[in-house]
Amino acid sequence: MKALETERVVAILNRLLEAELAGVVRYTHYSFLVFGYGRIPIVSWLRAQADESLVHAQQVGEWITTLGAYPSLAIGPLLDSHKTDIGAMLRESLETEAEALGLYRELLSQVEGRSVAIEEFARQMIHAEELHAAEVDKMLRKPGDLAAFAPRPV
Ligand SMILES: [Fe+2]
């Protein structure tokens, strides 16, 4: 097995930590701004996403200290688009989640064949983020539409 390039892996993990923490803030913020008949299930879905992002951030942070490095205290970019439209929130979420997914794929390619455990972690995260993106994509389709809102390679 090839040696792990710890510094590179930690750099990706720190970007992921910041992205997941931004997700916690972003989903919590969105959840305050849902009005109308559909409010209750949508608020609980958004809060569940915030909780999931926090769990991901904690798992990423634990890997950073496992590798003997210092976890970033920064947070990823947060854009306040002042939107209270659920479609706009979901489109924004799809974009930011695609960035996180890209980082998990980068992590996977960096650890493949070098660390079974981090490779497994990266694959699990890719699986979770793909399912999440698929769910958001379906929420963005009009009832009856089968075509993906934003087709991507799976
Ligand atoms: Fe995540």
Residues whose N, C-alpha, C, O or C-beta is under 5 A from the ligand:
A	BS01	LIG	S53 H56
